[in-house]
Amino acid sequence: MTVKTTHVGSLPRTQDVVDYIFARENGEPYDTGAFDTCMANAVAETVRKQVEAGVDIVSDGETSKISYATYVKDRYTGFSGDSPRNAPADLKMFPGFLQRLADDGGTPQYARPMCTGEVRSKGHGELQKDIANLKAAMAQHGAERGFMNAASPGVISLFLQNDFYPTREAYLAALADAMKDEYETIVAAGLDLQLDCPDLALSRHMLFTDLSDEAFIKIADMHVEALNHALQNVPQDRVRVHICWGNYEGPHCCDIAMDKVFSTLMATKSRYVLFETSNPRHAHEWTVFRDRKAEIPDDKVLVPGVVDTTTNFVEHPELVAQRIDRFTEIVGPDRVIAGSDCGFGTFAGFGAVDPQIAYAKLAALSEGAKLASA
């Protein structure tokens, strides 16, 4: 059985792509036709590089999006202004390091408006362009399977906080209803759907620091309930869910343990679950899957991150194979796909990993998967 390969979704964007995205972000004039041509060409090149690196299940790299969550402000009504930044609790514990990040430009700059009105779709014109670009690139470069990222209701509520709906529950319900059609459109186009859900872990030490772990889990479960509602018409075997604790180099000493969010993750209406297992704070947690094997639904496919996305080390393929082996020994090789911890271009124009090294890491991932398969 050959272990297939994928990644979390976002990949480094070229400077011309970044320039167009920020022109749109900042309300500056730009040629919309040239914008569309630039995005189509960039997606084609991104898919080519993935195929060349040996990635089996490719994405568009989230090329046209400012970020994996805040892109919704451009495609849905109800968002305006900006909101104050709230650093994760672990960075606040080390103010010198936090200041260094700020001084070095280590914090991405983009608008995070509040929800100030009813959330409704502006139409799926931009989504249809993304789908067309990815499918054309896949056909051009011989990629047989692709996925497209979409923000979960919970992660939208994390980055674009509510200042309109009467309760968090009402806001989540509105987001779920608004995003539902986007999810269904992606799957109807023949692509797998990936829901990015760092709200199920990252938000513990970013937004809900005053709660106990138990109280936070209740909120996370509520987020999953809203997500599953939005997925009611989407076949489970077409859905991927990604959980993470924040794609940044930092102490991460406030991260909630995988053991505590495990049941929440398994309750998502998804066939594939993507999670971190390579960075130094979560590499040990493969044992959670071993020790709680009986709680992993039979139809779940595990997609562990076998390369880190916050350092420029290129993992040795032997190490990648060892990381894959841990999971194939738990659920079998037919229920494991090798992935990355997070994305390589979570925010447009910002990323710790050099673009060429990002693809070298994907090549190491694929080489490691071949070793594991052998």
VEXMARGU-206646 format. One record per residue: x, y, z of N, C-alpha, C in turn; residue in three letters. Coordinates in steps of 0.2 Angstrom, whole numbers, padded with zeros to 4 digits, always signed. Layout:
BEGIN
XYZXYZXYZALA ...
//
This chain:
BEGIN
+0004-0006+0000+0000+0000+0000+0004+0006+0000MET +0003+0011-0005+0007+0017-0005+0004+0022-0001THR +0008+0025+0003+0006+0031+0007+0006+0037+0003VAL +0000+0040+0002-0001+0046-0002+0002+0052+0002LYS +0002+0058-0001+0005+0064+0002+0000+0070+0000THR +0000+0075+0005-0003+0081+0004+0000+0086+0008THR -0003+0092+0009-0001+0097+0014-0007+0101+0016HIS -0006+0106+0020-0012+0109+0024-0015+0114+0019VAL -0012+0117+0014-0015+0121+0009-0012+0127+0007GLY -0010+0131+0011-0007+0138+0009+0001+0137+0007SER +0003+0140+0002+0010+0140-0001+0012+0147-0002LEU +0019+0147-0002+0022+0154-0003+0019+0157-0010PRO +0017+0164-0009+0015+0168-0015+0021+0172-0018ARG +0021+0173-0025+0026+0177-0028+0024+0184-0026THR +0029+0188-0027+0029+0195-0026+0023+0199-0030GLN +0023+0197-0036+0017+0200-0040+0010+0198-0037ASP +0010+0192-0035+0003+0190-0032+0002+0194-0025VAL +0007+0195-0021+0007+0199-0015+0005+0206-0016VAL +0008+0209-0021+0007+0216-0023-0001+0217-0025ASP -0003+0212-0029-0010+0213-0031-0015+0212-0025TYR -0013+0207-0021-0018+0206-0015-0018+0212-0010ILE -0012+0215-0009-0012+0221-0005-0015+0227-0008PHE -0015+0228-0014-0018+0233-0018-0025+0233-0016ALA -0028+0227-0017-0035+0226-0016-0037+0227-0008ARG -0032+0224-0004-0033+0225+0003-0033+0232+0005GLU -0029+0236+0002-0029+0243+0004-0033+0248+0000ASN -0037+0245-0004-0042+0249-0008-0038+0253-0013GLY -0033+0251-0015-0029+0255-0021-0031+0253-0027GLU -0031+0257-0032-0033+0255-0039-0029+0249-0042PRO -0032+0245-0046-0028+0239-0049-0032+0237-0055TYR -0029+0234-0060-0032+0231-0066-0035+0224-0064ASP -0041+0224-0064-0044+0217-0062-0043+0212-0067THR -0042+0213-0073-0041+0208-0078-0034+0206-0077GLY -0029+0210-0076-0022+0208-0074-0022+0204-0068ALA -0026+0206-0063-0026+0202-0057-0028+0195-0058PHE -0033+0194-0062-0036+0187-0063-0031+0183-0067ASP -0027+0186-0072-0022+0183-0076-0016+0181-0071THR -0014+0186-0067-0009+0184-0062-0010+0178-0058CYS -0017+0178-0055-0018+0173-0051-0019+0166-0054MET -0021+0166-0060-0022+0160-0064-0015+0157-0066ALA -0010+0161-0068-0003+0159-0069+0000+0157-0063ASN -0001+0160-0057+0002+0158-0051+0000+0152-0049ALA -0007+0150-0049-0009+0144-0047-0007+0138-0051VAL -0006+0140-0058-0003+0134-0062+0004+0133-0060ALA +0008+0138-0059+0015+0137-0056+0015+0133-0050GLU +0011+0135-0045+0010+0132-0039+0009+0125-0039THR +0004+0123-0043+0002+0116-0044+0008+0112-0048VAL +0011+0115-0052+0017+0112-0056+0022+0110-0051ARG +0024+0115-0046+0029+0114-0041+0027+0108-0036LYS +0020+0108-0035+0018+0102-0030+0019+0096-0034GLN +0017+0095-0040+0017+0089-0044+0025+0087-0044VAL +0029+0092-0046+0036+0090-0046+0039+0088-0040GLU +0036+0090-0034+0039+0088-0027+0036+0081-0025ALA +0031+0079-0029+0028+0072-0028+0022+0072-0023GLY +0019+0078-0023+0013+0079-0019+0007+0075-0023VAL +0003+0071-0020-0002+0068-0023-0009+0072-0023ASP -0010+0075-0018-0017+0079-0017-0015+0086-0016ILE -0016+0090-0021-0013+0097-0022-0019+0102-0020VAL -0016+0108-0019-0021+0114-0018-0019+0119-0023SER -0023+0125-0023-0021+0131-0026-0016+0135-0022ASP -0014+0133-0016-0009+0137-0012-0013+0142-0009GLY -0019+0143-0009-0023+0149-0007-0021+0155-0010GLU -0019+0155-0016-0015+0160-0019-0019+0167-0019THR -0025+0167-0020-0029+0173-0021-0031+0176-0014SER -0030+0173-0009-0033+0175-0002-0027+0178+0002LYS -0030+0184+0005-0025+0187+0010-0023+0183+0016ILE -0028+0179+0018-0026+0174+0023-0032+0168+0023SER -0031+0163+0027-0035+0157+0027-0042+0159+0030TYR -0042+0164+0034-0049+0166+0038-0052+0172+0036ALA -0047+0178+0035-0050+0184+0034-0052+0186+0027THR -0051+0181+0022-0053+0182+0016-0061+0183+0015TYR -0064+0180+0020-0072+0180+0020-0074+0187+0020VAL -0070+0192+0023-0073+0199+0023-0074+0202+0016LYS -0070+0199+0011-0071+0201+0004-0076+0198+0001ASP -0079+0192+0003-0084+0188-0001-0091+0188+0003ARG -0091+0191+0009-0097+0191+0013-0099+0198+0016TYR -0105+0200+0016-0107+0206+0019-0106+0206+0027THR -0106+0211+0030-0107+0211+0037-0101+0213+0041GLY -0095+0214+0037-0089+0216+0041-0086+0222+0039PHE -0084+0226+0044-0081+0233+0043-0077+0235+0049SER -0073+0240+0047-0068+0243+0052-0062+0238+0054GLY -0060+0238+0060-0054+0234+0062-0055+0232+0069ASP -0051+0228+0071-0051+0226+0078-0044+0226+0082SER -0044+0227+0088-0037+0227+0091-0034+0220+0091PRO -0028+0220+0091-0024+0213+0090-0023+0210+0097ARG -0024+0204+0098-0023+0201+0104-0017+0195+0103ASN -0012+0196+0106-0006+0191+0105-0008+0185+0109ALA -0006+0179+0107-0006+0173+0110-0003+0173+0117PRO -0006+0170+0122-0004+0170+0129+0004+0168+0130ALA +0006+0163+0125+0013+0161+0126+0018+0167+0124ASP +0016+0171+0119+0020+0176+0117+0020+0182+0123LEU +0015+0183+0126+0014+0188+0131+0019+0186+0137LYS +0020+0179+0138+0024+0177+0144+0032+0179+0142MET +0033+0181+0136+0040+0182+0134+0040+0189+0130PHE +0039+0194+0134+0038+0201+0131+0044+0203+0126PRO +0050+0201+0128+0056+0203+0124+0056+0199+0117GLY +0053+0193+0117+0053+0190+0111+0047+0192+0107PHE +0042+0194+0110+0036+0197+0107+0038+0204+0103LEU +0042+0208+0107+0044+0214+0104+0049+0213+0098GLN +0053+0208+0099+0058+0206+0094+0054+0204+0087ARG +0048+0201+0088+0044+0199+0082+0041+0205+0079LEU +0039+0210+0083+0036+0216+0081+0041+0220+0077ALA +0047+0221+0080+0052+0225+0077+0055+0222+0071ASP +0055+0215+0070+0057+0212+0064+0052+0211+0059ASP +0046+0214+0060+0041+0213+0055+0038+0206+0055GLY +0039+0203+0061+0037+0196+0062+0029+0195+0063GLY +0025+0200+0062+0018+0200+0063+0015+0202+0057THR +0011+0198+0053+0008+0200+0047+0003+0205+0048PRO +0003+0210+0043-0001+0216+0043-0007+0215+0038GLN -0013+0214+0041-0019+0214+0037-0025+0216+0041TYR -0031+0218+0038-0036+0220+0042-0040+0214+0045ALA -0042+0215+0051-0047+0211+0054-0053+0214+0057ARG -0058+0215+0052-0064+0219+0054-0068+0215+0059PRO -0072+0219+0062-0077+0216+0066-0084+0214+0062MET -0088+0209+0065-0094+0208+0062-0099+0213+0064CYS -0101+0218+0060-0105+0223+0062-0112+0223+0058THR -0114+0218+0055-0120+0218+0051-0121+0210+0050GLY -0127+0209+0046-0129+0203+0044-0124+0200+0039GLU -0122+0193+0040-0117+0190+0036-0121+0187+0030VAL -0119+0189+0024-0123+0186+0018-0117+0185+0013ARG -0118+0180+0008-0113+0180+0003-0114+0186-0002SER -0109+0188-0005-0109+0193-0010-0109+0189-0017LYS -0110+0183-0017-0110+0179-0023-0103+0175-0024GLY -0103+0170-0028-0097+0166-0028-0092+0167-0034HIS -0092+0173-0036-0088+0175-0042-0081+0173-0041GLY -0078+0175-0035-0071+0174-0033-0070+0167-0032GLU -0074+0164-0028-0073+0156-0027-0073+0153-0034LEU -0078+0154-0039-0078+0151-0045-0071+0152-0049GLN -0068+0158-0048-0062+0159-0051-0056+0155-0048LYS -0057+0154-0042-0052+0150-0038-0052+0142-0040ASP -0059+0140-0041-0060+0133-0043-0057+0132-0050ILE -0059+0137-0055-0057+0136-0062-0050+0136-0062ALA -0046+0140-0058-0039+0141-0059-0036+0134-0057ASN -0038+0131-0051-0035+0125-0048-0037+0119-0053LEU -0043+0119-0056-0044+0113-0060-0040+0114-0067LYS -0040+0120-0069-0036+0120-0075-0028+0119-0074ALA -0026+0121-0068-0019+0119-0067-0018+0112-0066ALA -0023+0108-0063-0022+0101-0062-0022+0097-0068MET -0027+0100-0073-0027+0096-0080-0020+0098-0083ALA -0018+0104-0083-0011+0105-0086-0006+0101-0084GLN -0005+0100-0077+0001+0097-0075-0001+0089-0072HIS -0006+0087-0074-0007+0080-0072-0009+0078-0065GLY -0011+0083-0061-0013+0081-0054-0020+0078-0054ALA -0021+0072-0051-0027+0069-0052-0032+0071-0046GLU -0030+0073-0041-0034+0075-0035-0032+0081-0032ARG -0037+0085-0030-0035+0092-0027-0040+0094-0022GLY -0038+0098-0018-0043+0101-0012-0043+0108-0012PHE -0048+0111-0009-0048+0118-0008-0050+0120-0001MET -0046+0125+0002-0047+0127+0008-0053+0132+0009ASN -0057+0131+0015-0062+0136+0016-0062+0137+0024ALA -0063+0143+0026-0063+0145+0033-0069+0141+0037ALA -0068+0139+0042-0074+0136+0046-0077+0142+0050SER -0084+0140+0052-0087+0146+0056-0083+0148+0062PRO -0080+0143+0065-0077+0144+0072-0070+0149+0071GLY -0067+0147+0065-0061+0152+0064-0062+0159+0062VAL -0068+0159+0058-0070+0166+0057-0072+0170+0063ILE -0075+0166+0068-0077+0170+0074-0071+0172+0078SER -0066+0168+0077-0059+0169+0081-0056+0176+0078LEU -0056+0176+0072-0052+0182+0069-0056+0188+0067PHE -0063+0187+0066-0067+0192+0064-0073+0192+0069LEU -0071+0195+0075-0076+0194+0081-0082+0198+0080GLN -0087+0195+0084-0094+0198+0084-0095+0204+0087ASN -0098+0209+0084-0101+0215+0087-0108+0216+0084ASP -0111+0211+0082-0118+0212+0079-0123+0207+0082PHE -0122+0201+0082-0126+0196+0084-0127+0195+0092TYR -0132+0194+0094-0133+0194+0102-0129+0189+0106PRO -0127+0184+0103-0123+0179+0107-0118+0176+0102THR -0113+0172+0105-0108+0168+0101-0112+0163+0097ARG -0117+0160+0100-0120+0154+0097-0124+0157+0091GLU -0127+0163+0091-0131+0166+0086-0126+0168+0080ALA -0120+0170+0082-0115+0172+0077-0113+0166+0073TYR -0111+0160+0077-0109+0154+0074-0114+0151+0069LEU -0120+0152+0071-0126+0149+0067-0126+0153+0061ALA -0126+0160+0061-0126+0164+0055-0120+0162+0050ALA -0114+0161+0053-0108+0160+0049-0109+0153+0046LEU -0112+0148+0049-0113+0142+0047-0118+0142+0041ALA -0123+0146+0041-0128+0146+0036-0125+0150+0030ASP -0121+0155+0031-0118+0159+0026-0113+0155+0022ALA -0109+0151+0026-0103+0147+0023-0105+0141+0019MET -0111+0138+0021-0114+0132+0019-0113+0131+0011LYS -0115+0136+0007-0115+0136+0000-0108+0135-0003ASP -0104+0139+0001-0097+0139-0002-0094+0132-0001GLU -0095+0128+0004-0093+0122+0005-0096+0117+0000TYR -0102+0118-0001-0106+0113-0006-0103+0115-0013GLU -0102+0121-0015-0099+0123-0021-0092+0120-0023THR -0088+0120-0018-0081+0117-0019-0082+0109-0020ILE -0086+0106-0016-0087+0098-0017-0090+0097-0024VAL -0095+0101-0026-0099+0100-0032-0094+0101-0038ALA -0089+0104-0037-0084+0105-0043-0079+0100-0043ALA -0080+0094-0039-0075+0089-0040-0069+0089-0035GLY -0069+0094-0031-0063+0095-0027-0065+0092-0019LEU -0060+0090-0016-0061+0089-0009-0061+0096-0005ASP -0064+0096+0000-0065+0102+0004-0061+0102+0011LEU -0057+0107+0012-0053+0107+0018-0056+0113+0022GLN -0058+0111+0029-0060+0116+0033-0054+0117+0038LEU -0052+0124+0039-0047+0125+0043-0050+0127+0050ASP -0048+0124+0055-0051+0124+0062-0046+0125+0067CYS -0041+0130+0067-0037+0132+0072-0041+0134+0079PRO -0047+0136+0077-0051+0138+0083-0052+0133+0088ASP -0051+0126+0086-0052+0121+0091-0046+0120+0095LEU -0041+0124+0094-0035+0123+0098-0031+0130+0100ALA -0030+0133+0094-0026+0140+0095-0030+0145+0099LEU -0037+0145+0098-0041+0150+0102-0041+0149+0109SER -0039+0143+0111-0038+0142+0119-0033+0147+0122ARG -0028+0148+0119-0023+0152+0122-0022+0159+0118HIS -0027+0160+0114-0028+0167+0110-0034+0171+0112MET -0039+0168+0113-0045+0171+0115-0049+0169+0121LEU -0048+0163+0123-0051+0160+0129-0047+0159+0135PHE -0042+0163+0136-0037+0162+0141-0040+0162+0148THR -0045+0165+0149-0048+0166+0156-0052+0160+0158ASP -0053+0155+0153-0057+0149+0154-0053+0143+0157LEU -0056+0139+0160-0053+0132+0161-0053+0128+0155SER -0049+0123+0154-0049+0119+0148-0056+0116+0147ASP -0059+0114+0153-0065+0110+0152-0071+0115+0149GLU -0070+0122+0151-0075+0127+0149-0074+0128+0141ALA -0067+0128+0140-0065+0129+0133-0068+0124+0128PHE -0067+0117+0130-0069+0112+0126-0077+0112+0125ILE -0081+0115+0129-0088+0116+0128-0089+0121+0122LYS -0085+0126+0122-0085+0131+0117-0083+0128+0110ILE -0077+0124+0110-0075+0120+0104-0080+0116+0102ALA -0083+0112+0106-0089+0107+0104-0094+0111+0101ASP -0096+0117+0103-0101+0121+0100-0099+0123+0093MET -0092+0125+0092-0090+0126+0085-0090+0120+0081HIS -0089+0114+0083-0090+0108+0079-0097+0107+0077VAL -0101+0109+0082-0109+0108+0080-0111+0113+0074GLU -0108+0119+0075-0110+0124+0069-0107+0121+0063ALA -0101+0119+0063-0097+0116+0057-0101+0110+0054LEU -0103+0106+0058-0106+0100+0056-0113+0102+0053ASN -0116+0107+0055-0123+0109+0053-0121+0112+0045HIS -0116+0116+0045-0115+0118+0038-0113+0113+0033ALA -0111+0107+0035-0108+0102+0031-0114+0096+0030LEU -0120+0098+0032-0125+0093+0032-0126+0090+0025GLN -0125+0094+0020-0126+0091+0013-0120+0089+0009ASN -0114+0089+0013-0108+0087+0010-0106+0080+0012VAL -0104+0076+0007-0102+0069+0009-0096+0069+0013PRO -0096+0066+0019-0091+0066+0024-0084+0063+0021GLN -0085+0059+0016-0078+0057+0013-0075+0062+0008ASP -0078+0068+0008-0075+0073+0004-0072+0079+0008ARG -0072+0078+0015-0071+0083+0019-0064+0082+0023VAL -0060+0087+0023-0054+0087+0027-0055+0092+0033ARG -0052+0091+0039-0052+0096+0044-0045+0096+0047VAL -0043+0103+0047-0036+0104+0050-0037+0108+0057HIS -0033+0105+0062-0033+0108+0068-0026+0110+0070ILE -0025+0116+0073-0018+0118+0074-0018+0123+0080CYS -0012+0124+0083-0011+0128+0088-0008+0135+0087TRP -0008+0136+0080-0005+0143+0078+0002+0142+0074GLY +0002+0144+0068+0008+0142+0064+0013+0148+0064ASN +0016+0148+0070+0021+0153+0072+0026+0150+0076TYR +0033+0152+0075+0038+0150+0079+0038+0154+0086GLU +0037+0150+0091+0036+0153+0098+0036+0148+0103GLY +0035+0150+0109+0036+0145+0115+0031+0140+0115PRO +0025+0142+0113+0019+0137+0113+0018+0133+0119HIS +0020+0136+0125+0020+0133+0131+0013+0133+0134CYS +0008+0137+0131+0001+0137+0133-0004+0133+0129CYS -0001+0130+0124-0005+0125+0120-0009+0120+0124ASP -0016+0120+0122-0020+0115+0125-0017+0108+0123ILE -0017+0103+0127-0015+0096+0124-0020+0093+0119ALA -0017+0089+0115-0021+0085+0110-0025+0081+0113MET -0023+0078+0119-0027+0073+0122-0034+0076+0125ASP -0034+0083+0126-0040+0086+0128-0045+0088+0122LYS -0042+0089+0116-0046+0091+0111-0047+0085+0106VAL -0045+0079+0108-0045+0073+0103-0052+0072+0102PHE -0057+0071+0107-0064+0069+0105-0067+0074+0101SER -0066+0081+0102-0069+0086+0098-0067+0085+0091THR -0060+0084+0090-0058+0083+0083-0061+0077+0080LEU -0062+0072+0083-0065+0066+0080-0072+0067+0079MET -0075+0072+0082-0083+0073+0081-0084+0077+0075ALA -0079+0079+0072-0080+0083+0065-0083+0079+0060THR -0087+0081+0056-0090+0077+0050-0085+0077+0045LYS -0080+0073+0045-0074+0073+0041-0071+0066+0040SER -0069+0065+0034-0065+0058+0033-0058+0059+0035ARG -0055+0065+0034-0048+0066+0035-0047+0071+0040TYR -0042+0070+0045-0041+0074+0050-0033+0076+0050VAL -0032+0082+0049-0025+0085+0049-0023+0088+0055LEU -0017+0086+0057-0014+0089+0064-0007+0089+0064PHE -0004+0093+0069+0003+0094+0070+0006+0088+0074GLU +0012+0086+0071+0015+0081+0075+0023+0081+0074THR +0025+0087+0071+0032+0088+0069+0036+0093+0074SER +0032+0098+0075+0036+0103+0079+0037+0101+0086ASN +0042+0104+0090+0044+0102+0096+0039+0102+0102PRO +0033+0105+0101+0028+0105+0106+0023+0100+0105ARG +0023+0097+0099+0017+0092+0098+0020+0086+0095HIS +0026+0085+0094+0029+0079+0091+0028+0073+0095ALA +0027+0074+0102+0026+0068+0106+0019+0065+0106HIS +0014+0069+0104+0007+0067+0104+0005+0062+0100GLU +0009+0059+0096+0007+0053+0092+0005+0048+0096TRP +0007+0048+0103+0005+0043+0107-0002+0043+0109THR -0005+0049+0109-0012+0050+0110-0016+0046+0105VAL -0014+0046+0099-0018+0042+0094-0017+0034+0095PHE -0011+0033+0098-0010+0026+0099-0014+0023+0105ARG -0014+0027+0111-0017+0026+0117-0025+0026+0116ASP -0027+0030+0112-0035+0031+0111-0037+0028+0104ARG -0034+0023+0102-0035+0020+0095-0042+0018+0095LYS -0045+0015+0100-0052+0013+0100-0057+0019+0099ALA -0055+0025+0100-0059+0031+0099-0059+0034+0093GLU -0055+0031+0088-0054+0034+0082-0059+0030+0077ILE -0064+0034+0075-0069+0031+0070-0066+0027+0065PRO -0069+0021+0063-0066+0017+0058-0066+0020+0051ASP -0070+0026+0050-0069+0029+0043-0065+0035+0043ASP -0061+0036+0049-0057+0042+0049-0050+0040+0046LYS -0047+0045+0042-0040+0044+0039-0036+0049+0043VAL -0030+0047+0045-0026+0052+0049-0021+0055+0044LEU -0020+0062+0045-0015+0065+0040-0011+0069+0045VAL -0006+0066+0048-0001+0069+0052+0004+0074+0049PRO +0005+0079+0052+0011+0083+0049+0017+0080+0050GLY +0021+0078+0045+0027+0075+0046+0033+0079+0043VAL +0031+0086+0042+0036+0091+0041+0034+0097+0045VAL +0038+0101+0048+0037+0107+0051+0036+0113+0046ASP +0032+0118+0048+0031+0123+0044+0034+0130+0046THR +0038+0130+0052+0040+0136+0055+0048+0136+0055THR +0051+0132+0052+0058+0132+0052+0061+0130+0045THR +0067+0132+0044+0070+0131+0037+0074+0124+0037ASN +0074+0120+0042+0077+0114+0042+0073+0110+0037PHE +0076+0106+0032+0073+0101+0028+0074+0095+0031VAL +0068+0092+0033+0068+0085+0036+0071+0080+0032GLU +0075+0075+0035+0078+0070+0032+0072+0065+0030HIS +0072+0062+0024+0066+0057+0022+0066+0051+0027PRO +0071+0049+0030+0071+0044+0035+0067+0046+0041GLU +0068+0052+0043+0064+0055+0049+0057+0055+0047LEU +0055+0058+0041+0048+0058+0039+0045+0051+0039VAL +0049+0046+0036+0046+0039+0036+0045+0036+0043ALA +0049+0038+0048+0048+0036+0055+0042+0039+0057GLN +0041+0045+0056+0035+0049+0058+0028+0046+0055ARG +0029+0044+0049+0023+0041+0046+0022+0034+0049ILE +0027+0030+0050+0027+0023+0052+0023+0023+0059ASP +0024+0028+0063+0020+0028+0070+0013+0028+0069ARG +0010+0031+0063+0003+0031+0062+0001+0025+0058PHE +0005+0023+0054+0002+0017+0050+0002+0011+0055THR +0006+0011+0060+0006+0005+0065+0000+0005+0069GLU -0003+0011+0069-0009+0012+0073-0016+0010+0069ILE -0016+0013+0063-0022+0012+0059-0021+0009+0053VAL -0015+0007+0051-0014+0004+0044-0012+0009+0039GLY -0008+0007+0034-0006+0012+0029-0012+0015+0024PRO -0017+0011+0024-0023+0013+0020-0027+0019+0023ASP -0025+0020+0030-0029+0026+0033-0024+0031+0036ARG -0018+0032+0032-0014+0037+0033-0012+0041+0027VAL -0012+0047+0027-0009+0051+0022-0004+0056+0025ILE +0002+0057+0022+0007+0061+0025+0006+0068+0023ALA +0006+0073+0028+0005+0080+0027+0010+0084+0030GLY +0008+0090+0031+0012+0095+0034+0009+0098+0040SER +0013+0101+0045+0010+0103+0051+0005+0109+0050ASP +0007+0113+0046+0002+0119+0044+0003+0121+0037CYS +0001+0127+0035+0003+0129+0029+0010+0133+0028GLY +0012+0134+0022+0019+0137+0021+0018+0145+0020PHE +0011+0147+0018+0010+0154+0017+0003+0156+0020GLY +0003+0155+0026-0003+0156+0030-0006+0163+0029THR -0002+0168+0028-0004+0175+0027+0000+0177+0020PHE -0003+0181+0016+0000+0183+0010+0006+0187+0011ALA +0012+0186+0008+0018+0190+0009+0021+0188+0016GLY +0019+0183+0020+0022+0182+0026+0023+0175+0027PHE +0029+0173+0029+0030+0166+0030+0038+0165+0033GLY +0039+0160+0038+0045+0159+0041+0050+0155+0036ALA +0047+0151+0032+0050+0147+0028+0052+0150+0021VAL +0058+0149+0018+0060+0152+0012+0056+0148+0007ASP +0053+0151+0001+0049+0148-0004+0052+0142-0007PRO +0058+0142-0009+0062+0136-0012+0062+0131-0006GLN +0064+0132+0000+0064+0127+0005+0057+0124+0006ILE +0052+0128+0006+0045+0125+0007+0044+0119+0002ALA +0046+0120-0004+0045+0115-0009+0050+0109-0008TYR +0056+0111-0005+0061+0105-0004+0058+0101+0002ALA +0055+0104+0007+0052+0101+0012+0046+0096+0009LYS +0042+0098+0005+0037+0094+0002+0040+0088-0002LEU +0046+0089-0005+0049+0084-0009+0052+0079-0004ALA +0054+0081+0002+0057+0077+0007+0051+0073+0010ALA +0045+0076+0011+0039+0073+0013+0037+0067+0008LEU +0037+0068+0002+0036+0063-0003+0041+0058-0003SER +0047+0059-0002+0052+0054-0002+0052+0050+0004GLU +0050+0053+0010+0049+0049+0016+0043+0045+0015GLY +0038+0047+0012+0032+0043+0011+0033+0036+0007ALA +0038+0037+0002+0040+0032-0002+0044+0027+0002LYS +0048+0029+0006+0052+0025+0011+0047+0021+0016LEU +0042+0025+0018+0037+0021+0023+0033+0016+0019ALA +0031+0018+0013+0027+0013+0009+0031+0007+0008SER +0038+0007+0006+0042+0002+0005+0043-0003+0011ALA 
//
